[in-house]
């Protein structure tokens, strides 16, 4: 389940998403209509509710990303969908994940978008506030999908009330939800005589440091094995009782004592204790590659790494995030409908299929995502006994306790970009967390107000 700003941005290493301009991609939307017309549905329903069987199938376009395995699964899902819905044909537009947001921004700006497309949770606010997404509230209520069985933290990040994210009308169904957990190399733990982390109780900061120090190997000023990977700092802050915004989301509160303590400890793991690689050490090999080659004993990531890690030649498992309490941030990708589509019902039929039980089951069986339905997550479809990780239930408890990341809080996320980028001096050891966060506060408060004026009306 990647990206979701959760994959497009990550941790304290700030990556730059290159926006690639494209031409020639044609969607099925209508850039001349201000409101979508309810024509060409699966049952041939017109907007006035009468039955009218179309002579030809309706064709809608669906855009998404994914590695070859995910692309193959979605190709099969679409074929199964077309077999069940012969009045609808689906044109599957696969866009590489590295180019997806840039290309979709270009397509959406051109007013000729695919009818259905992936909506990364970090881009949802911008797209919905620009009237690019269709509200599916009425469609959900009049159909059979049981949203009461869905994780609230997955569903609610696709709600918008005209000012803030998380409440109001629903504009997408979650394709997946991806909580973050601690992965660890069991072979390295055994080799170095270090007890495994508990699958039930998160490690404290002190326990994390002690464990990481025992698993770090350095000689002559060179570290050949690190105990811990880069810290996903948002979860550290939340797990320490901190918050990023006030309850009304009008003010930055990320300079609280709880947030400062969490971020300073995260920076110290690298700068003071040397158990986490610095950015220079990650230039040639990222954290997943270091973990895969035995150079990293523990790392934080999501369920989407499971298929790749199942190919590794060593034993591994998962544990809760090393924070003071079960907490953290999860990522997600939604399935949204273009606001100007001519084929609302046909588009929603596809959204409901992919986001519903059948689509969720097939994605879960691949191993890279957690079902959006609570009832399905607690079955062998997701837990997959006999396959790694042994403690797959950790993901379920994580999704129960984790929330949408701060990149999803407001339609205009410039404030979050200022925070992410502004933490660099702290990660580099040039300034303390207190200095950086207090310096950033007035700038972030200004960005919140300027970029989200509807909040202050």
Secondary structure, DSSP 8 states (H G I E B T S, - for coil): ---STTTTSBTTB--------------SB-TT-SS--B-S-TT-B-TTS-B---SS-EEEEEEE---HHHHHHHHHHHHHHHHH-TTEEEEEEE--TTTHHHHHHHHHHTT---SEEEEEHHHHHHHHHTT-B---HHHHHTS---GGGB-HHHHGGGEE-SS-BSSSEE-EEEEEEEEEEEEEEHHHHHHTT-----SSS---HHHHHHHHHHT-EEETTEEEEBSB----HHHHHHHTT--SB-TTSSSB-TTSHHHHHHHHHHHHHHHTS--B--GGGGSSS-HHHHHHTTSBSEEEEEGGGHHHHTTSSS-EEEE--SSSSS--EEEEEEEEEBTTBSBHHHHHHHHHHHHSHHHHHHHHHTTS-B-SBHHHHTSHHHH-TTSS-TTTHHHHHHHHH-EE-GGGSSS--HHHHHHHHHTHHHHTTSS-HHHHHHHHHHHHHHHHHHH-GGGG-
